[in-house]
């Protein structure tokens, strides 16, 4: 896991979430640009997760429990935005933007928590 | 397949504010479910009661999410009521008799570990389900 990239991802997810929340506040449904930026965040999240898995395999040293916990968080990081996008897709109202905002906040929290567990179990 | 909401003229429970409720339930179903699986598989002997209660709360979130998503009003209402009773009862127990719980559950201290969302969520859920039924 690359900690600076994780922080950038977390901050970007917060900013994107804020944008979605503002869109909802002005009664705007998710637009093409919301989805395009979501795709960008998802690409970074997937790459970050892949790097973390490679480091877990190559470097090793962590206990089975710690590895299971980290992998669980990485899976959650990767699936959060697609779930949000899928639920928001059918909701062409401001509530679609609220769903995306919640997905963004959740992603930021999960990235922060993954980073904490990663650092705490480092050998 | 016929749409239950369309045939009864009632508002769908999985659209508008309902989809926001649904995404929160899905997030909690996944997070509580993953937490329960991890705790039961790796450290069950540490705090069996707490981890079994976490697994129960995960099951309630999963049922609520599926019920809202599939427009099953009665099942959704039942799950959300169980959730509210559960978070209040377990919240009270963990405050009154904390020694009985060797580790925290999702509903410990009224969901303080999750920013009290477990306490607020069933209240919002019930408000939405009753409003959707009336409209």
Interface residues (C-beta under 8 A of the other chain):
Chain A: X64 X65 X68 X69 X72 X75 X76 X79 X80 X83 X84 X87 X88 X90 X91 X93 X95 X96 X98 X99 X102 X103 X106
Chain B: X15 X16 X17 X19 X20 X22 X23 X24 X26 X27 X30 X31 X34 X38 X41 X42 X43
